[in-house]
Amino acid sequence: MSTRDYSSQESFWQGEFGDKYISRNTEETLLIGKLAFFAMALRRTRQIQSVLEFGCNIGLNLSAIRQLLPNAELHGIEINEKAYQDLLLRVSGVHGHKMSFLDFSSSRKFDLVFTFNVLIHVAPENLSAVFDRINDAASRYVMMVEYYNPSPVTVTYRDHESQLFKRDFAGDFMDKHPDFRLVDYGFVWHRDPMFPLGDNTWFLLERL
C-alpha cells in the first residue's frame, strides 16, 4: 500500500472513471486487433520469456501476448481494483501487481516492458520517475504505444482537463536513458479496414 498522496491522474483511474473505462473496453473485437498489432510490432524481437505491462487494465494486451508467446511469464501492474480482479480472471497464469506503477519496484528484470495508452495519462512532472521504473525493470526491450506529438501538449479527455498528454515519449525516454536504441516503429490507424485500433504511434527499443 502506498504511503504517499496519489496524483490527480492516479486517483482518476483508481476511481469511478477507471471503473467505467472497463465497460467501454471489453469487446472481443479489440482482442483481434491487438493480436494483429502485437504480431506485427514484436516481429523483430527474439527470445522473450518474460513480459511486464505498466497499466494493464483488464489484460487485453496480455491476453493477446499470451496467444503469441504461450510460454512467456506475464506480469501486469494495475491501480484500479475492478480492472485488477478482471485481469486475474482473464489472463491465464498472469502475475498481477495491484498498485500504481509509480510505486512499483522489483529486483528482477523482464525481457519486455511495455505501455499501451498509459503514458498519455501520466502528468509531465511524474513522467521522469515512470521512465526510471521502466528502465529499471527492462532487461532487453521497451515498447511504448502512445499518442505522439513532436512537442508536449495537453488535451481535454472526455470533458476532463489535465488527464491526457501527448509528446514524443520514446524520444524523451531515450534522451534520459541513452543505452537504448530504436529497433522499429510504426502507426496504427483507427480506420484500418482490417484491424482498427486507436491512432497510436508505437516504438520498440532495445537495450544496447
C-alpha positions as CSV (number, residue, x, y, z in Angstrom):
1,M,0.0,0.0,0.0
2,S,1.4,3.4,-1.0
3,T,2.0,5.8,1.9
4,R,2.2,8.9,-0.4
5,D,-0.6,11.0,-1.8
6,Y,-1.8,9.9,-5.2
7,S,-1.6,12.3,-8.1
8,S,-4.9,13.5,-9.6
9,Q,-4.3,11.2,-12.6
10,E,-3.8,8.1,-10.3
11,S,-6.9,8.9,-8.3
12,F,-8.8,9.5,-11.6
13,W,-8.0,6.0,-12.8
14,Q,-8.3,4.3,-9.5
15,G,-11.9,5.6,-9.0
16,E,-15.2,5.8,-10.9
17,F,-13.8,6.8,-14.2
18,G,-11.5,3.9,-14.2
19,D,-14.4,1.6,-13.4
20,K,-16.4,3.0,-16.4
21,Y,-13.4,2.6,-18.7
22,I,-13.6,-1.2,-18.2
23,S,-17.1,-1.4,-19.6
24,R,-16.0,0.5,-22.7
25,N,-13.0,-1.8,-23.4
26,T,-14.1,-5.4,-23.1
27,E,-15.2,-6.2,-26.6
28,E,-13.6,-9.3,-28.1
29,T,-13.1,-7.4,-31.4
30,L,-10.5,-5.4,-29.6
31,L,-8.6,-8.5,-28.8
32,I,-8.4,-9.5,-32.5
33,G,-6.9,-6.1,-33.4
34,K,-4.4,-6.4,-30.5
35,L,-3.4,-9.9,-31.7
36,A,-2.7,-8.4,-35.2
37,F,-0.8,-5.5,-33.7
38,F,1.5,-7.4,-31.4
39,A,2.3,-10.0,-34.1
40,M,3.5,-7.1,-36.2
41,A,5.1,-4.9,-33.6
42,L,7.1,-7.8,-32.0
43,R,8.3,-9.3,-35.2
44,R,11.8,-8.1,-34.7
45,T,12.2,-9.4,-31.1
46,R,13.5,-12.7,-30.1
47,Q,13.6,-14.9,-27.0
48,I,11.0,-13.0,-25.0
49,Q,10.4,-15.2,-21.9
50,S,9.0,-12.5,-19.5
51,V,6.8,-9.5,-20.1
52,L,5.7,-6.7,-17.8
53,E,2.9,-4.2,-18.7
54,F,2.6,-0.9,-16.9
55,G,-1.1,-0.1,-16.5
56,C,-2.6,-3.3,-17.9
57,N,-6.3,-2.6,-17.1
58,I,-8.3,-5.9,-17.7
59,G,-5.4,-7.5,-19.6
60,L,-6.5,-7.4,-23.2
61,N,-2.9,-6.7,-24.3
62,L,-1.5,-9.5,-22.1
63,S,-4.3,-11.8,-23.4
64,A,-3.0,-11.2,-27.0
65,I,0.6,-11.7,-26.0
66,R,-0.3,-14.9,-24.2
67,Q,-1.6,-16.3,-27.5
68,L,1.5,-15.2,-29.3
69,L,4.0,-16.2,-26.6
70,P,2.3,-19.0,-24.8
71,N,5.3,-19.9,-22.6
72,A,6.2,-16.4,-21.5
73,E,5.8,-15.3,-17.9
74,L,3.3,-12.4,-17.9
75,H,3.1,-9.6,-15.3
76,G,0.8,-6.6,-15.2
77,I,0.6,-3.5,-12.9
78,E,-2.9,-2.1,-12.4
79,I,-4.2,0.6,-10.0
80,N,-7.9,0.0,-10.4
81,E,-9.4,-2.7,-8.2
82,K,-12.1,-3.9,-10.6
83,A,-9.7,-4.0,-13.6
84,Y,-7.2,-5.9,-11.5
85,Q,-9.7,-8.6,-10.5
86,D,-10.8,-8.9,-14.1
87,L,-7.2,-9.3,-15.2
88,L,-6.6,-12.2,-12.8
89,L,-9.7,-14.0,-14.3
90,R,-9.0,-13.1,-17.9
91,V,-5.3,-13.9,-18.4
92,S,-4.2,-17.4,-17.6
93,G,-1.2,-17.6,-15.2
94,V,-0.8,-13.8,-15.0
95,H,1.1,-12.3,-12.1
96,G,-0.8,-9.2,-11.1
97,H,0.5,-6.2,-9.1
98,K,-2.3,-4.1,-7.6
99,M,-0.7,-0.7,-7.3
100,S,0.3,2.5,-9.1
101,F,3.3,1.9,-11.3
102,L,4.9,4.9,-9.6
103,D,5.1,2.6,-6.5
104,F,6.4,-0.4,-8.4
105,S,9.8,-1.8,-7.8
106,S,11.3,-5.2,-8.4
107,S,14.7,-6.8,-8.0
108,R,14.1,-8.9,-11.2
109,K,14.2,-7.8,-14.8
110,F,11.8,-8.5,-17.7
111,D,12.7,-9.2,-21.3
112,L,9.9,-6.9,-22.5
113,V,8.4,-3.9,-20.6
114,F,5.7,-2.0,-22.4
115,T,3.0,0.6,-22.1
116,F,-0.2,1.0,-24.2
117,N,-2.0,4.3,-24.0
118,V,-0.8,4.7,-20.4
119,L,2.0,7.3,-20.5
120,I,-0.5,9.7,-22.1
121,H,-2.3,9.8,-18.7
122,V,0.8,10.5,-16.7
123,A,1.3,14.1,-15.5
124,P,4.5,15.6,-17.1
125,E,6.1,16.1,-13.6
126,N,5.8,12.4,-12.9
127,L,7.0,11.1,-16.3
128,S,10.7,11.0,-15.5
129,A,10.0,8.8,-12.5
130,V,7.9,6.4,-14.6
131,F,10.7,6.3,-17.2
132,D,13.2,5.3,-14.5
133,R,10.9,2.5,-13.3
134,I,10.6,1.2,-16.9
135,N,14.3,1.4,-17.3
136,D,14.9,-0.4,-14.0
137,A,12.5,-3.2,-15.0
138,A,13.6,-3.9,-18.5
139,S,16.5,-6.3,-19.3
140,R,16.2,-6.0,-23.1
141,Y,13.2,-4.5,-24.8
142,V,10.9,-1.5,-24.1
143,M,7.9,-0.8,-26.2
144,M,5.7,2.4,-26.0
145,V,2.4,2.5,-27.8
146,E,1.1,6.0,-27.2
147,Y,-0.3,9.2,-28.8
148,Y,2.6,11.0,-30.5
149,N,3.2,14.7,-30.8
150,P,6.6,16.3,-31.5
151,S,6.2,18.7,-28.6
152,P,4.4,18.3,-25.3
153,V,0.7,19.2,-25.4
154,T,-2.3,18.7,-23.0
155,V,-5.6,17.6,-24.5
156,T,-9.1,17.5,-23.0
157,Y,-10.1,13.9,-22.4
158,R,-13.8,13.1,-22.2
159,D,-14.5,16.5,-20.8
160,H,-11.8,16.2,-18.2
161,E,-8.8,18.5,-18.0
162,S,-5.2,17.5,-17.3
163,Q,-5.8,13.8,-17.9
164,L,-4.3,13.3,-21.3
165,F,-0.9,14.4,-22.6
166,K,0.8,13.9,-25.9
167,R,4.5,14.1,-26.6
168,D,7.5,12.2,-28.1
169,F,7.5,9.6,-25.3
170,A,10.1,7.3,-26.9
171,G,12.4,10.2,-27.8
172,D,12.2,11.6,-24.3
173,F,12.8,8.1,-22.8
174,M,15.9,7.6,-25.0
175,D,17.2,11.0,-24.1
176,K,17.0,10.1,-20.4
177,H,18.2,6.5,-20.9
178,P,20.6,6.6,-23.9
179,D,21.6,2.9,-23.5
180,F,18.5,2.1,-25.6
181,R,18.4,2.1,-29.4
182,L,15.4,2.2,-31.8
183,V,14.6,-1.2,-33.3
184,D,11.3,-0.5,-35.0
185,Y,8.3,1.9,-35.0
186,G,5.0,2.5,-36.8
187,F,1.5,3.8,-36.7
188,V,-1.9,2.2,-36.2
189,W,-4.9,4.0,-37.7
190,H,-8.4,3.9,-36.3
191,R,-9.8,3.5,-39.8
192,D,-7.7,0.5,-40.7
193,P,-10.1,-1.7,-42.8
194,M,-8.9,-5.0,-41.1
195,F,-7.6,-4.4,-37.6
196,P,-8.5,-0.9,-36.4
197,L,-7.2,0.4,-33.1
198,G,-6.7,3.9,-31.8
199,D,-4.4,6.3,-33.6
200,N,-1.3,5.1,-31.9
201,T,2.3,5.5,-32.7
202,W,4.5,2.7,-31.4
203,F,8.2,2.4,-30.8
204,L,10.2,-0.7,-30.0
205,L,13.5,-0.1,-28.2
206,E,16.4,-2.4,-27.3
207,R,19.0,-2.0,-24.6
208,L,22.5,-1.8,-26.0
